Amino acid sequence: MPHGKAHGLAKICNAMGNPIRFKIMTLLGEGICNVNDLVRKLSLEQSKVSKHLAVLLAAGLVKFSVDGRRRCYELDRQKTVRRILALFQKLREE
């Protein structure tokens, strides 16, 4: 497996392997949320939620849009499904 592809798959596994990030993805699967919504739903500090969102963004699993001064996050459904399927396909091949 090429190094670049392995690195990308590792980022996805890392992003999804954390229970808090998995919960964030579950919440975003229900609809768009801003950071304050997620802070309230997860009962976590804003800085922790923001750090987890940064990991999910870097892995290409979520995206955001700007609404005034707020960032509104949602699952990047097309990319997320495609990346997860690619990951499972690669694991099957090995």
Number of C-alpha atoms within 10 A of each C-alpha: 8 6 8 9 11 12 12 16 19 14 17 20 14 14 24 20 11 12 10 17 19 15 15 25 22 12 18 18 15 10 11 16 21 17 17 17 14 22 18 11 13 15 10 13 12 15 11 12 19 15 12 17 24 14 18 23 17 15 21 19 24 22 18 17 12 10 9 7 6 13 15 17 22 21 25 17 14 9 15 16 13 11 18 16 12 13 18 11 11 13 9 8 6 6
